[in-house]
Amino acid sequence: NQEGIARCVDYLVEKGHSHIVYLAENISIFNFHERREAFVLEMAKKQCGDASNRIRYMGSSVEEVCAAMSRYLDEGLRDTTAFVLESSVVSLGVGKALLERHMRIPRDISLIGFDALPPVSLPGLNLTLIKGTHTKRHLAGVDHLIRHIEGDDEEIMRVYYKTRLLEGDSVFDKAKYIYR
């Protein structure tokens, strides 16, 4: 979670974004809590200001997120140039609301999601994503469980996995268009 959010923020800042908003679900599970904390820390590291007030809770279903995003758009985006989307539920709801409003992604707003989506989920939107490489995590868990049952391992183990950035076309490269 922390590594993935670091990748999100690094990528967006590299592309010239600094006023980034984190769109979250209304539920608080461990993964989401870790991602939110990491977002605030990474934004501070990148000197993008205090991001603790840039986490916006959108809902816990695609429909709730879509409705919340529509209300957000009614308020205006102000200085916001990019959103980090906490989960596939947020990605689907936000994407739906933006597409219904005919927003030009990435020209009007840039998006980077967390967790994979089927390509047909949001027609016309090729979302840039942070994806966990979960392929061997289950094997590590089973190995640890067997060792624990057999009495060979009394320690509790936490399994971490690497993330990777899957570049879509939902992030505008502002750095290319800024005159220096």
Secondary structure as GFF3:
##gff-version 3
##sequence-region A 1 180
A	DSSP	alpha_helix	2	14	.	.	.	ID=ss1
A	DSSP	beta_strand	20	25	.	.	.	ID=ss2
A	DSSP	alpha_helix	30	45	.	.	.	ID=ss3
A	DSSP	beta_strand	55	59	.	.	.	ID=ss4
A	DSSP	alpha_helix	62	75	.	.	.	ID=ss5
A	DSSP	beta_strand	82	85	.	.	.	ID=ss6
A	DSSP	alpha_helix	88	100	.	.	.	ID=ss7
A	DSSP	beta_strand	110	114	.	.	.	ID=ss8
A	DSSP	beta_strand	128	132	.	.	.	ID=ss9
A	DSSP	alpha_helix	137	149	.	.	.	ID=ss10
A	DSSP	beta_strand	163	166	.	.	.	ID=ss11
A	DSSP	three_ten_helix	174	177	.	.	.	ID=ss12
###
